[in-house]
Amino acid sequence: MPGTVPATPRLHRLLVLATAALLCALRLLPYRVQEHRCPSGTEFLGIAYSTEDGLQYADFVAQAREGRFFFSDRFTLEAEDPRLVILPLYLVGRAADGLGLSVSAAWLGFHALAILAFFPLLFWFLKFFFADPRARLGAFFFLVFAGGLDGWVALFHNALPAAWEAQLQKDLWPVLGWTPFMTSYNPLYLAGWCGLLLWLRLALAAETRPGLWLPAGLLLTPLYLWHAYDAVVAAGAAFGAALAPLLVRLEARETGRCLLHRLAMLPGLALTAALHAWQLGDPLFARLVEQSNSHLFVSPLLWLLGFGAVLPLAVHGARRLAVDDGVARLLFGWLGAASALSFLPVYEGRHFLYFVSLPLYLLAYPALGALRARLWPNASRFLLGAAAVLILGNSFARNAIYDLRRDNERACVRPEELAAAAALEQLPEGGVLCSRETGNWLPHRSGRRAAMGHWFMTESLFGKREAFARLLSSGTPPAERDAILRAFGARYLFYGPRERALGPPPRTEAVVLEPVFARGAVTIYRVGL
């Protein structure tokens, strides 16, 4: 604990900072590469990773740049009462406004800052688990670079029978690479991790100074506004840690004492719950949350291939949980809460799977030393490192190489599409009917709400997508097209390259479609309902 931890050698700090800089370069390089990878005649939108989610965040940044604190859902046309707050994206938007940056430039800077802040913070956090500086440095590299076997299996997808390949795709898609922090694709998740690690540090201090549970509870509210998943995991870890004496050592009295101390968190928990209930007062947000509440079956293959050798190492290292100290209790609570939450049909429970990895890695790393002493007592460090890469996977480097090689056409649009978005800004207010792919990027470029776009932010997305395809199908009767247009209730119809691929411009019976913009392959129609 603080005061007993040896000083960190300067070389170790430099290695951590150099690693963070390297990881930052690896993650940001695809932004530059993708700019030159877009098909001829198209322009890069500035979002290189997780394009659908990234463009959703881009719209929130654009709204914050306009001065909005409560984010509107501009990926659907249903009535709303905006109450959503995501503090990191709000701060990025305000910084973009103050510095005169575009949304894409601000997002790039946010991604860099999130990486450069998170990895040194992770190294600092590890000192509460590994007192020896060399062990802490080794654990840092293990957590950052080790991975599972899913990536190596993915390399052979094209060589596998079609049935096997389909099953692997179905079983492994939720993990997105089991390395902690989702291989830093998502800067919002990294910002959330920063908030969670700082809160867990306070929870560790509260184990010996119970008076700190009151401010820890109150800080759950800003953590919820920072990134809701992290706040839920933090609260679960705190109460899970209190149950550790009972569940690990059958000490009911000690568990009772721990739970009594955590009662000081109740004001903060009540405030956070009240905030969440207030947000659910937006009927659209409430329906979207209900729509996302679904249980995800976690395939055994996901655990076996996703974690690979980390899983048995963590099982071997689980004896650490039997030690009666704050660190062991926190690990138990953290791992237990994240695991339990991932099976609950709330808030897309699969997202809590990402919080399982770091405590598992913390349990697995000490087991490496015992394994080496037993199996390879005289092996060189080079051979051990090579074996670790082959066994554990090194998902980060593999994903970085993959991202440099792949083409991301969803992040590319034609100049006339951007011109149409700019034209929409000048037209009277009104929702826009377009394809899901167009609706994903159009809001942050036009400031207009789209009828559909993001998988979570669009209510009944798949039904709307089918209806839109029916609208543009050449075999749909004009009267049915009229009914579809009335059901969407949009003021404008955006007809561009992605819409053209679904069918010709719709011929209607009673609804008038008046062209108000036309350039190249893009036409915007005013819908006369």
RAURRA-V166529 format. One record per residue. SS is DSSP state (a for helix, b for strand, c for the rest). PHI is phi in degrees with one decimal (999 if undefined). D_FIRST is the distance of its C-alpha to the first C-alpha in Angstrom with 1 decimal. Layout:
ss={SS,SS}
phi={PHI,PHI}
d_first={D_FIRST,D_FIRST}
//
This chain:
ss={c,c,c,c,c,c,c,c,c,a,a,a,a,a,a,a,a,a,a,a,a,a,a,a,a,a,a,a,a,a,a,a,a,a,a,a,a,c,c,c,c,b,b,b,c,c,c,c,c,c,a,a,a,a,a,a,a,a,a,a,a,a,a,a,a,c,c,c,c,c,b,c,c,c,c,c,c,c,c,c,c,c,c,b,c,c,a,a,a,a,a,a,a,a,a,a,a,a,a,c,c,c,a,a,a,a,a,a,a,a,a,a,a,a,a,a,a,a,a,a,a,a,a,a,a,a,c,c,c,c,c,c,a,a,a,a,a,a,a,a,a,a,a,a,a,c,c,c,c,a,a,a,a,a,c,c,a,a,a,c,c,a,a,a,a,a,a,a,a,a,a,a,a,a,a,c,c,c,c,a,a,a,a,a,c,c,a,a,a,a,a,a,a,a,a,a,a,a,a,a,a,a,a,a,a,a,a,a,c,c,c,a,a,a,a,a,a,a,a,a,a,a,a,a,a,a,c,a,a,a,a,a,a,a,a,a,a,a,a,a,a,a,a,a,a,a,a,a,a,c,c,a,a,a,a,a,a,a,a,a,a,a,a,a,a,a,a,a,a,a,a,a,a,a,a,a,a,a,a,c,c,c,a,a,a,a,a,a,a,a,a,a,c,c,c,c,c,c,c,a,a,a,a,a,a,a,a,c,a,a,a,a,a,a,a,a,a,a,a,a,a,a,c,c,c,a,a,a,a,a,a,a,a,a,a,a,a,a,a,a,a,a,c,c,c,c,c,c,a,a,a,a,a,a,a,a,a,a,a,a,a,a,a,a,a,a,a,a,a,a,a,a,a,a,a,c,c,c,c,c,a,a,a,a,a,a,a,a,a,a,a,a,c,c,a,a,a,a,a,a,a,a,a,a,a,c,c,c,a,a,a,b,b,b,a,a,a,a,a,a,a,a,a,a,a,a,c,c,c,c,c,b,b,c,c,a,a,a,a,a,a,a,a,a,a,a,c,c,c,b,c,c,c,c,c,c,c,c,c,c,a,a,a,a,a,a,a,a,a,a,a,a,c,c,c,c,c,a,a,a,a,a,a,a,a,a,a,a,c,c,c,b,b,b,b,c,a,a,a,a,c,c,c,c,c,c,c,c,c,c,c,b,b,b,b,b,b,b,b,c,c,b,b,b,b,b,b,b,c}
phi={999,-53.1,98.8,-110.9,-84.7,-60.0,-62.6,-81.5,-58.6,-61.4,-59.6,-63.7,-61.9,-64.6,-64.3,-66.3,-64.5,-65.0,-63.7,-60.6,-65.2,-64.1,-63.2,-62.8,-63.7,-63.1,-77.6,-89.6,-58.0,-59.7,-59.5,-71.1,-66.6,-63.2,-59.4,-100.3,-95.7,-61.9,-55.7,-56.6,87.8,-124.5,-122.7,-81.5,-78.1,94.2,-118.6,-94.4,-122.9,37.3,-53.8,-64.0,-67.6,-60.3,-72.1,-63.5,-62.4,-59.8,-68.1,-64.1,-62.7,-62.0,-66.3,-63.8,-62.2,-81.1,103.0,-81.3,-95.0,-94.2,-82.0,-84.2,-88.9,-100.5,-114.6,-161.5,-109.3,-65.9,-62.2,-146.0,-131.5,-54.5,-141.0,-80.3,-128.4,-131.2,-58.1,-57.7,-71.0,-63.7,-66.0,-63.3,-64.3,-66.8,-64.2,-61.1,-66.1,-67.9,-94.4,70.6,-94.3,-73.2,-61.8,-66.1,-67.1,-65.0,-65.2,-61.2,-63.8,-62.7,-61.7,-63.4,-63.3,-62.6,-68.0,-67.3,-86.3,-69.8,-66.9,-62.5,-65.0,-60.7,-60.9,-61.5,-64.2,-67.7,-67.3,-82.8,-113.3,-132.7,-71.5,-72.4,-57.8,-67.8,-64.7,-64.9,-64.2,-62.0,-64.2,-60.0,-65.9,-63.3,-66.0,-77.4,-109.1,-69.9,-151.3,-96.6,-100.1,-61.1,-67.0,-68.5,-63.6,-61.3,-63.3,-104.7,-56.8,-69.3,-93.1,-89.8,-56.5,-56.6,-65.2,-64.9,-62.3,-62.7,-67.5,-64.7,-60.4,-67.8,-80.4,-102.8,-62.0,-68.7,-78.3,53.4,90.0,-81.6,-57.1,-56.7,69.5,52.6,51.8,56.9,-61.1,-108.7,-63.8,-66.3,-65.4,-63.9,-62.2,-63.2,-60.3,-59.1,-62.8,-65.7,-63.2,-64.7,-67.1,-65.0,-62.6,-64.5,-64.3,-62.1,-65.4,-68.7,-61.7,-103.6,-129.5,-55.7,-62.1,-77.7,-66.3,-64.6,-64.2,-61.3,-64.9,-66.5,-74.9,-64.2,-66.3,-64.1,-66.2,-63.1,-71.6,-73.9,-163.1,-61.0,-58.4,-65.6,-65.6,-64.8,-64.7,-60.6,-62.9,-63.6,-64.4,-63.2,-77.9,-64.8,-63.2,-65.8,-83.8,-56.6,-56.8,-74.0,-79.5,-98.0,-124.2,57.8,-102.7,-67.4,-64.6,-65.9,-62.7,-60.9,-64.1,-64.1,-65.5,-62.7,-62.7,-76.1,-61.1,-65.8,-79.2,-57.9,-58.1,-66.9,-63.9,-65.0,-64.4,-65.9,-63.6,-65.2,-62.9,-63.2,-62.8,-63.9,-63.6,-69.4,-67.5,-77.1,-59.2,-66.9,-61.2,-61.7,-68.5,-65.4,-63.0,-62.7,-63.7,-87.7,-75.6,-144.1,-80.2,-110.2,-69.5,-97.5,-67.3,-56.5,-61.8,-60.8,-72.5,-68.5,-86.4,-65.1,-95.1,57.6,-69.5,-63.5,-63.9,-64.6,-63.5,-66.6,-62.4,-63.6,-81.5,-66.3,-59.7,-60.6,-68.5,-77.3,-72.8,-91.1,-147.7,-62.3,-65.3,-63.4,-63.1,-63.1,-59.8,-61.7,-65.5,-61.9,-65.4,-65.8,-65.9,-63.3,-65.8,-64.9,-63.6,-68.3,-99.9,-87.1,-80.5,-133.4,49.4,49.8,-49.7,-59.7,-63.6,-72.0,-58.9,-66.7,-85.0,-74.9,-64.2,-63.2,-62.8,-64.4,-65.4,-64.7,-77.2,-75.7,-59.0,-60.2,-69.2,-61.2,-62.5,-65.2,-66.8,-64.0,-62.3,-86.1,-97.3,-131.4,-62.5,-111.6,-72.7,-73.4,-65.9,-63.8,-65.5,-64.1,-64.5,-63.2,-64.1,-62.7,-63.2,-68.7,-78.9,-89.5,111.1,50.7,-62.5,-61.8,-63.4,-62.7,-67.5,-63.1,-64.7,-60.6,-67.8,-72.6,-94.1,-84.2,-99.7,-121.5,-68.0,-67.1,-91.4,-122.2,-135.1,-81.5,-57.5,-68.8,-67.6,-65.0,-64.6,-66.2,-62.8,-64.7,-66.5,-61.3,-60.4,-89.6,-82.2,-56.1,-54.6,166.0,-74.0,-120.2,-95.0,-159.2,-69.7,-60.4,-65.2,-67.1,-65.8,-75.2,-104.8,-61.4,-57.9,-76.9,-96.4,-113.8,75.6,-105.2,-79.4,-103.6,-68.8,-159.9,-170.8,-92.9,-61.3,-91.8,-79.9,-101.9,-74.7,53.7,-57.9,-69.4,-64.8,-67.9,-64.4,-65.3,-65.1,-68.1,-62.8,-66.3,-59.9,-93.3,-70.0,-66.6,-92.4,-81.3,-62.7,-55.3,-64.2,-69.0,-62.1,-57.1,-64.5,-65.7,-62.8,-66.9,-65.4,-70.9,71.2,-81.5,-87.4,-130.3,-115.1,-94.9,-121.1,-124.3,-58.4,-70.4,-73.0,-61.6,-66.7,-88.6,157.3,-74.0,-56.0,-70.7,-95.9,-107.2,-103.4,-112.1,-79.1,-91.2,-109.8,-104.5,-64.4,-120.4,-156.2,-150.0,-155.8,57.5,-89.3,-119.5,-133.1,-110.6,-108.2,-85.3,-92.5,-90.6,-85.4}
d_first={0.0,3.8,6.3,5.8,6.4,10.2,12.4,14.0,17.7,20.2,22.1,19.3,19.3,23.0,23.2,21.1,23.4,26.4,25.5,25.2,28.6,30.1,29.1,30.4,33.7,34.1,33.7,35.9,38.6,40.2,40.9,43.1,44.6,45.4,47.4,49.8,49.8,51.3,54.9,57.7,58.6,55.2,52.3,48.5,46.8,43.6,41.4,40.6,38.3,38.6,41.8,42.4,39.0,38.9,42.2,41.1,38.2,40.7,42.9,40.1,39.3,43.1,43.2,40.4,42.3,45.2,43.2,42.5,39.3,40.2,41.0,44.4,44.9,47.5,47.7,50.0,52.9,52.3,52.1,48.6,46.8,43.9,40.5,38.1,35.3,33.0,31.2,30.4,34.0,35.3,33.5,34.8,38.2,38.2,37.0,39.8,42.3,41.2,41.2,44.3,42.8,44.2,42.2,41.9,40.7,38.1,36.9,36.7,34.7,32.3,31.8,31.0,28.6,26.8,26.3,25.4,22.7,21.3,20.6,18.6,16.6,16.0,14.9,12.3,11.1,11.0,8.1,5.8,8.5,9.6,8.0,11.6,13.3,16.5,15.2,13.6,17.0,18.8,17.1,17.9,21.5,21.7,20.8,23.1,26.1,26.4,28.7,31.1,34.7,36.3,37.0,38.8,40.8,41.7,43.3,45.9,46.7,50.2,51.0,50.2,52.8,53.0,51.9,48.8,47.9,48.4,46.2,43.4,43.6,43.5,40.5,38.3,38.9,36.1,33.2,34.1,32.2,29.2,26.8,24.1,25.1,28.8,29.0,28.7,32.2,31.5,29.9,29.7,27.5,25.2,25.1,24.3,21.4,20.0,20.3,18.8,15.6,15.2,16.0,13.6,10.7,12.3,12.7,9.0,8.8,12.1,11.2,10.2,12.7,15.7,17.7,16.0,17.8,21.0,20.2,18.5,21.8,23.9,22.2,23.4,26.9,26.4,24.4,27.4,29.7,27.5,27.7,28.6,27.4,23.8,24.0,25.5,22.8,20.1,21.9,22.6,19.0,18.0,20.9,20.7,17.2,18.9,21.5,19.4,19.8,23.5,24.1,22.1,22.5,25.3,23.5,25.4,24.5,20.7,21.6,23.9,21.3,19.0,22.1,23.2,20.0,20.7,24.2,23.0,22.9,26.6,27.9,26.1,27.2,30.7,30.9,29.8,32.3,35.0,34.4,34.8,37.9,39.4,39.0,40.8,43.6,44.7,47.0,46.6,42.8,43.0,45.4,43.4,40.3,42.5,44.0,40.7,39.6,40.4,38.8,38.3,39.1,36.4,38.3,37.0,37.9,35.4,32.5,34.0,35.0,32.5,29.5,31.5,29.6,26.2,27.3,27.9,24.8,22.7,24.7,24.0,20.2,20.4,19.8,16.1,16.8,18.0,14.7,13.9,10.4,9.5,9.2,12.5,14.0,13.5,15.0,17.8,18.6,18.5,20.8,22.9,23.5,24.4,26.6,28.4,29.0,30.6,33.3,34.2,37.3,35.7,35.0,35.9,33.3,33.2,31.0,28.1,28.4,26.8,23.5,23.6,23.3,19.7,18.1,20.8,20.1,16.4,17.9,20.7,19.2,17.9,21.4,23.0,22.1,23.6,26.6,27.3,27.2,29.7,32.0,32.0,30.8,33.0,32.9,32.5,29.6,32.4,33.8,30.5,29.8,33.3,33.0,29.8,31.7,34.6,32.7,30.1,32.4,30.7,31.7,30.7,33.2,35.8,35.7,35.8,39.0,40.4,40.0,41.7,44.7,45.3,47.6,46.5,49.8,48.4,46.9,50.3,53.1,56.6,57.5,60.0,57.2,55.2,58.5,59.0,55.6,56.5,59.8,58.2,56.3,59.8,61.4,61.3,58.3,58.2,56.3,56.8,57.7,56.7,55.2,51.6,50.8,52.5,50.9,47.4,47.9,50.7,48.9,46.7,49.8,52.3,50.5,52.5,51.4,52.3,53.6,51.0,48.3,44.7,44.1,42.0,43.6,47.1,48.4,50.4,50.0,51.8,54.8,55.1,55.0,57.8,59.8,59.5,60.6,63.5,64.4,64.9,66.5,70.2,71.3,70.0,72.8,72.9,72.8,69.5,68.1,69.0,67.2,64.0,64.1,64.6,61.7,59.3,60.6,59.7,61.7,61.5,61.7,60.0,61.9,60.4,60.0,57.6,59.9,62.9,61.6,61.9,65.5,68.1,68.0,68.7,72.2,72.3,75.0,74.5,71.2,71.9,69.6,70.4,69.0,67.3,65.7,66.7,65.6,65.7,64.3,62.8,64.7,63.4,65.7,65.9,66.1,69.0,68.1}
//
